[in-house]
Amino acid sequence: MTKSFRREFGSVDNTTDPSDFVQYLDTIRTTDFFQEIKRRTLALMDPQPGQAVVDVGCGTGEDVRAMESRVGPEGRAVGVDLSATMIASASERSRAQQSQARFVLGAVHRLPFADASFDGVRAERLLQHTPDAGAGLREMIRIARPGGRIVIWEGDLDLFVIDAPDYDTSRIMQRLICDHFHNGAIGHHLYGMFHEGGVTDVESTPLIRNLTDLPLVESAFDLTASVKLAVDRGLLEAERAARWLESLHAAAGAGRFFCSIGGYITSGRKA
């Protein structure tokens, strides 16, 4: 992929080819790491038959359909996303699977639901792309019913590590990539933000996974484009930046490329 996913997930429909984002989600969802995240967030939500649940920033809707299987025909499973492309894809896939899940176009800072509408509210990799993460979280708390579960997974790029001989350049690139998100380090902030929002029984669990697939990391973090940006901003000399990137490809060719990513699942109950 050649796009910058760091910012553009907040404006998918305005990019050159929005379908690239659908393909990216399909690819990343199959990894063991994100399968584990989805299992854990669903377990923490613990949807019960007859409940109403929502996935905010639902993408192509797989997690909404997973929740639907738990709440059953008497319950209500809803997905909301800022992107019409994602909503169309989610709706089409649901029809193909004879799912009754509902999908709604909407922004996290102004969710199209009444107060106290849902027994469970879930989000994944959403607030890192949201300019005002605090406003987004307040909206998710608003639409939860008293006692309702709120479960959010967010990556934390303060935990992002790339092994390379030039350690200082790796640190510069980690900082650049983190700061190029709207909220690249949001993961470790959510524990305090939940408490500030009046959420009770707050827990935050770190998850870290090693990655040895350079093309996957390139796709997720646009390493080549990020190196160019570092040079353009005067953070790195062009020759040094090129050597760093070449060292990653050399490591991958030798079967020893190593990277780690991490984040936090934060959960609690609306008071």
Secondary structure, DSSP 8 states (H G I E B T S, - for coil): --S-HHHHTTSGGGSS-THHHHHHHHHHHTSHHHHHHHHHHHHHH---TT-EEEEET-TTSHHHHHHHHHH-TTSEEEEEES-HHHHHHHHHHHHHTT---EEEE-BTTB-SS-TT-EEEEEEES-GGG-S-HHHHHHHHHHHEEEEEEEEEEEE-GGG-EE--S-HHHHHHHHHHHHHHSTTTTGGGGHHHHHHHTTEEEEEEEEEEEEE--HHHHHHHH-HHHHHHHHHHTTSS-HHHHHHHHHHHHHHHHTT---EEEEEEEEEEEE-
